[in-house]
Amino acid sequence: KVLPGFGEIFRMLSYEQVGAAAMLSRATAGVYKNKVVFSTPGSPDAVQLAVEKLILPEIQHLAWELIR
């Protein structure tokens, strides 16, 4: 199951840092076999952005949604 909001919000945040090149990002997330999977761009700054602004703030909520 795809979590489309992850890629959309990532590109919005990335746009603030890198400008229009953010639209080229294929960042995505989803749930596969009861596990949350994140695919982020390879640049260290992009990974840091995803982890700090999107993944860590919501990881407990995501985990809860998987087990409820």
HELIX and SHEET records of a PDB file:
HELIX    1   1 PRO A    4  VAL A   18  1                                  15    
HELIX    2   2 GLY A   19  LEU A   24  5                                   6    
HELIX    3   3 PRO A   44  ALA A   50  1                                   7    
HELIX    4   4 VAL A   51  ILE A   55  3                                   5    
HELIX    5   5 LEU A   56  ILE A   67  1                                  12    
SHEET    1   A 2 THR A  28  TYR A  32  0                                        
SHEET    2   A 2 LYS A  35  SER A  39 -1                                        
END                                                                             
